[in-house]
Amino acid sequence: MEETEIKREAPEQAARIEEQAEPKEDFQSLIRGKYRAEYLRHVAGLMAAQAEEQRRYARFREVQRQAEALKAEHPEFDLSRELEDPGFAGLLRNGVDLRVAWEAVHHAELARSRETRGASEAQPLENALESQPAVFRADPRKLTRQERRQLRRRAARGEEIVW
């Protein structure tokens, strides 16, 4: 090809490329016209995905907050280890509170722990109750604040107070 032929064809090619690059219809007219329903479905899908992502993030933050609180109360709690348990993870996925899910999964262990703790605490309490009288004075109006507080604690534990 000679140089003159290239110069003649260049404007023609540029015009064809420009014609292909320009949109045939204005975008606004497209979304008002035949592509409106498709466009609205697409936008609704994007908005739903964004809302779902925000809900998941909020749930994640809430679970982290609950995990920190549970860890403070039960040092043996480890969220990453617990999430490996499909039963525990399924409860969380279904919206169950973290503490409730953990206590449901570890119900038997917690019951044994309470029984063990209860037995060890009951014996000194029983010994203390047997060694001290329930009333120090015959007139309850003359009891000191500390004596009244002690009697309230004993009554709360189930001891019968007799005057």
DAWOHU-V928624 format. One record per residue. N is the residue number from 1. RES is the residue in three letters. SS is DSSP state (H for helix, E for strand, C for the rest). OMEGA is omega in whole degrees, 0 to 359 (NA if undefined). NEAR is the number of other C-alpha atoms within 8 Angstrom. Layout:
# DAWOHU-V928624
N&RES&SS&OMEGA&NEAR / N&RES&SS&OMEGA&NEAR
This chain:
# DAWOHU-V928624
1&MET&C&179&4 / 2&GLU&C&184&5 / 3&GLU&H&180&6 / 4&THR&H&178&6 / 5&GLU&H&180&8 / 6&ILE&H&181&9 / 7&LYS&H&179&8 / 8&ARG&H&182&8 / 9&GLU&H&182&8 / 10&ALA&H&179&8 / 11&PRO&H&179&8 / 12&GLU&H&179&8 / 13&GLN&H&179&8 / 14&ALA&H&180&8 / 15&ALA&H&178&8 / 16&ARG&H&179&8 / 17&ILE&H&179&8 / 18&GLU&H&179&8 / 19&GLU&H&179&7 / 20&GLN&H&183&7 / 21&ALA&H&181&6 / 22&GLU&C&177&6 / 23&PRO&C&181&6 / 24&LYS&C&181&4 / 25&GLU&C&177&6 / 26&ASP&C&183&7 / 27&PHE&H&181&6 / 28&GLN&H&180&6 / 29&SER&H&178&8 / 30&LEU&H&183&11 / 31&ILE&H&173&11 / 32&ARG&H&186&8 / 33&GLY&C&190&7 / 34&LYS&C&181&7 / 35&TYR&C&184&9 / 36&ARG&H&183&10 / 37&ALA&H&180&8 / 38&GLU&H&179&7 / 39&TYR&H&180&9 / 40&LEU&H&176&8 / 41&ARG&H&181&8 / 42&HIS&H&180&8 / 43&VAL&H&179&8 / 44&ALA&H&178&8 / 45&GLY&H&178&8 / 46&LEU&H&180&8 / 47&MET&H&179&8 / 48&ALA&H&179&8 / 49&ALA&H&179&8 / 50&GLN&H&179&8 / 51&ALA&H&178&8 / 52&GLU&H&178&8 / 53&GLU&H&178&8 / 54&GLN&H&178&8 / 55&ARG&H&179&8 / 56&ARG&H&180&8 / 57&TYR&H&178&8 / 58&ALA&H&179&8 / 59&ARG&H&179&8 / 60&PHE&H&179&8 / 61&ARG&H&179&8 / 62&GLU&H&179&8 / 63&VAL&H&177&9 / 64&GLN&H&179&8 / 65&ARG&H&179&8 / 66&GLN&H&180&10 / 67&ALA&H&178&11 / 68&GLU&H&179&8 / 69&ALA&H&180&8 / 70&LEU&H&179&11 / 71&LYS&H&178&11 / 72&ALA&H&181&7 / 73&GLU&H&180&6 / 74&HIS&C&184&7 / 75&PRO&C&181&7 / 76&GLU&C&181&5 / 77&PHE&C&177&8 / 78&ASP&C&186&7 / 79&LEU&H&182&7 / 80&SER&H&178&6 / 81&ARG&H&181&7 / 82&GLU&H&181&10 / 83&LEU&H&176&9 / 84&GLU&C&178&8 / 85&ASP&C&183&8 / 86&PRO&H&179&7 / 87&GLY&H&179&7 / 88&PHE&H&180&13 / 89&ALA&H&178&11 / 90&GLY&H&177&8 / 91&LEU&H&179&10 / 92&LEU&H&180&11 / 93&ARG&H&181&7 / 94&ASN&C&173&6 / 95&GLY&C&179&6 / 96&VAL&C&178&9 / 97&ASP&C&184&7 / 98&LEU&H&181&10 / 99&ARG&H&181&9 / 100&VAL&H&180&8 / 101&ALA&H&182&12 / 102&TRP&H&180&9 / 103&GLU&H&177&9 / 104&ALA&H&181&7 / 105&VAL&H&184&8 / 106&HIS&C&184&8 / 107&HIS&H&183&8 / 108&ALA&H&180&6 / 109&GLU&H&180&7 / 110&LEU&H&179&9 / 111&ALA&H&178&8 / 112&ARG&H&180&8 / 113&SER&H&178&8 / 114&ARG&H&179&8 / 115&GLU&H&180&8 / 116&THR&H&180&8 / 117&ARG&H&180&8 / 118&GLY&H&180&8 / 119&ALA&H&181&8 / 120&SER&H&180&8 / 121&GLU&H&184&8 / 122&ALA&H&185&8 / 123&GLN&H&178&8 / 124&PRO&H&179&8 / 125&LEU&H&179&8 / 126&GLU&H&179&8 / 127&ASN&H&180&8 / 128&ALA&H&181&8 / 129&LEU&H&181&8 / 130&GLU&H&187&7 / 131&SER&H&183&6 / 132&GLN&C&177&6 / 133&PRO&C&182&7 / 134&ALA&C&183&7 / 135&VAL&C&179&8 / 136&PHE&C&181&6 / 137&ARG&C&180&7 / 138&ALA&C&182&6 / 139&ASP&C&182&6 / 140&PRO&H&179&7 / 141&ARG&H&182&4 / 142&LYS&H&179&6 / 143&LEU&C&176&10 / 144&THR&C&179&6 / 145&ARG&H&180&6 / 146&GLN&H&179&6 / 147&GLU&H&178&8 / 148&ARG&H&179&9 / 149&ARG&H&179&8 / 150&GLN&H&178&8 / 151&LEU&H&177&10 / 152&ARG&H&178&8 / 153&ARG&H&179&8 / 154&ARG&H&179&9 / 155&ALA&H&179&10 / 156&ALA&H&178&7 / 157&ARG&C&177&6 / 158&GLY&C&180&6 / 159&GLU&C&179&7 / 160&GLU&C&181&5 / 161&ILE&C&182&8 / 162&VAL&C&179&5 / 163&TRP&C&NA&5
